[in-house]
Amino acid sequence: MGLLELSGGLLPALDEAMPGRLVPVLREFLQRHAEAKDVEGLLVDYDMRGLRQLTPRQGAQLTLPVEGTTAGECFNSQVLVSEPTGAGTTVLVPLSLRAERLGVLQVLFDEPVASEVLRGLQEVALATSYVLVACGSCSDVVEVARRAEPLSVAAEMQWNLQPLRAFATDQFSIAGQLIPAYEVGGDCYDYNVAAAHLDLSSLDAMGHGVQASLLAALTTAVMRNARRAGDGPVAQIALADRQLLARFGGDQFVTALAMRLDLTDGTLEAVNAGHPQPWRVRGGQASQVELSPQLPVGMFEATSYRPQLLRLEPRDRLVVVTDGVLEAGAPGAAFGEERLAGMLLATAGLTPHQCVAEVLRTLRTYAPKMHDDATVICLDWLGPE
């Protein structure tokens, strides 16, 4: 199954299909062109712990756990899996857009599958991934399928602010995640991939629930507005500070970390407005990057923010967390900086997505009942082109 067949058949069919018909259209296409017996789309849920059917079928298992299943192995490794079953052959292909992991395409065959068909299925999965993301702007089909439980209103607001959870180029790879995914309120992160730089920000709004989400949404919108006007971290933070002061008079504030990475040489410009310090993993050591502490956004009149410059070396890893990570487990023993440093070293050889997933898995085990949002963002700087 080559590129000509794909572009000449599948893409127009998916483009014309109603969002709820994506799986049937895929099934018909692969039955006709690859002699597939059956096709299923499995999407990872918000917590990234279950793979859920995009088009549920009566009597079928709605959710497969990521851990301990072949589909989960495919999702975690991002490697195609082809294995014989009692009824033929099952092929599992990652559904991914750049580094964003959406789920798994499961295709059943009566016979062993030729290598050219396996390559064609990877093309099919890539095209399907782009269509799935595009459907999010016109339909709730994909969003509903991803939900293992209802989102709170605050979480609904926060997830609508988020960029793709992962992105990768030859120069960098980034991944981020919020927990608890279905109740998150005040945490928010954002990034922007430009021609010569990468913008990255992390926010933690005071309070909980809808009020915190409103505060985070306003701050995110203001910072994006400044960024899209060409402004860097200092101007983004300063404009957000003025907007929050004008509306809340110092009664509401947000801690923020805004950074801009120069993709030509690894120079990082950063402003830390009351946020936990970022961590750097380099040469077998994990340590905090000591940025000058400055006031949170929206607290006082005439606050002046200053940038700080540092240089990332190729293969450096930068990890940003909110205080929900460090304080998990309180009022008992908090997770803390020492445990976090140990986790960052233990996951240094993993991809950013795997690092984030492992840190949060450990955090859930340590503090099953979390009392605050927690965010982990991992950025690998691979070096200039």
Buried (B, 14 or more C-beta within 10 A) or exposed (E): BEEEBBEEBBBEBBEEBEBEBBBEBBBBBBBEBBEBBBBBBBBBBBBBBBBBBBBBEEEEEEBBEBEEBBBBBBBBEBEBBBEEEEEBBBBBBBBBBBBBBBBBBBBBBEEEBEEEBBBBBBBBBBBBBEBBBBBBEEBEBBBEBBBBEEBBEBBBBBBEBBBBBBBBBEBBBBBBBBBBBBBBBBBBBBBBBEEEBBBBBBBBBBBBBBBBBBBBBBBBEBBBBBBEEEBBBBBBBBBBBBBBBEEBEEEBBBBBBBBBBBBEEBBBBBBBBBBBBBBBBBEEEBEBBEBEEBBBBBBEEEBEBEBBEBEBEEEBBBBBBBBBBBBBBBEEEBBBBEBBBEBBEBBBEBBBBBBBBBBBBBBBEBBEEBEBBBBBBBBBBBBEE
